[in-house]
């Protein structure tokens, strides 16, 4: 199959990033800059697929209940990240998570086992440039996961050499927490994931991350109650005040999903529309393994139609089946069942986990 190749040098790519975040840029400049961004993003497809294949192979050895998917970062998310980090050394050409592969494993022990295999890999031509352990050191917002960032290197052709690929490895409970935030963001039109949103919701997820860390016997989030009774009381108060169970269940029940008839797809274009809160709908288009190029073209078209809309969301992801897709992208299906089960377990134990 024909994979997209990078057309532009780093200087032009970074210039495009500056144009996209500048208020002084003309529409013509932004259109050209978006074209450069799209080529740069799509160029990560081949190396991302290479990393995904190995991640799937290693995950299978570690955990028979593994889940592996891949995705290219949404253009609005790329631009938002560039805007947010303008004061830092962020540049479009060096953004580490444009292409991402994710493994979800049963528990933290299996996460550590998989990461250990990557650490011990001998003769791996790709260079690991960074490792971020957000399980041992959770983010202030409560996010917990392992991140490995690699610089792609081929011993055959250098077309994609230097492109950055991020591997995320997380446990099922960490995955449930992270996707629950995205569900809330989608249906309440917040940006809790980017630390922008209602303080009550943000504090609920921070507190609950500490509770889930206790369940996993891992480090808790800074500045949350260390006493079990106090943490339980704070979480219970938020659950009741925010009506967590009724809200999240109602979103799941309301969502109408339009699925492709055939199941043998490798790429999926998800388009979520929550403009009518009573009738949200998710449309899924499937593509075969050799259809990555046309899938990417459709992705770009959909993004243009949905630009600047808080009511609509679109993403192109790779997965082995619709079933795997549903497990990995619970947020797009408003599927909070596992999250609510973990929460219910914690509440029934009254924090004594």
Secondary structure, DSSP 8 states (H G I E B T S, - for coil): -------S-HHHHHHHHHHHH-TT--HHHHHHHHHHHHHHHHTHHHHHHHHHHHHHHHHHHH-TT-EEEEEE--HHHHHHHHHHTTTTT--GGG-TTSEEEEEEESSHHHHHHHHHHHHH-SS--SEEEEEEETTTS--TT----EEEEEE---SS--TTTT-EEEEEEEEHHHHHHHHHHHHHHHHHT-BGGGTBS-HHHHHHHHHHHHHHHHHTT----TTS--SHHHHHHHHHHHHHHHTHHHHHHHHHHH-EEE--S----SEEEEEEE-SSTTS-EEEEEEE-GGGHHHHHHHHHHHHHHTTT-SSEEEEEEE-SSHHHHHHH-GGGGT--HHHHHHHHHHHHTTT--
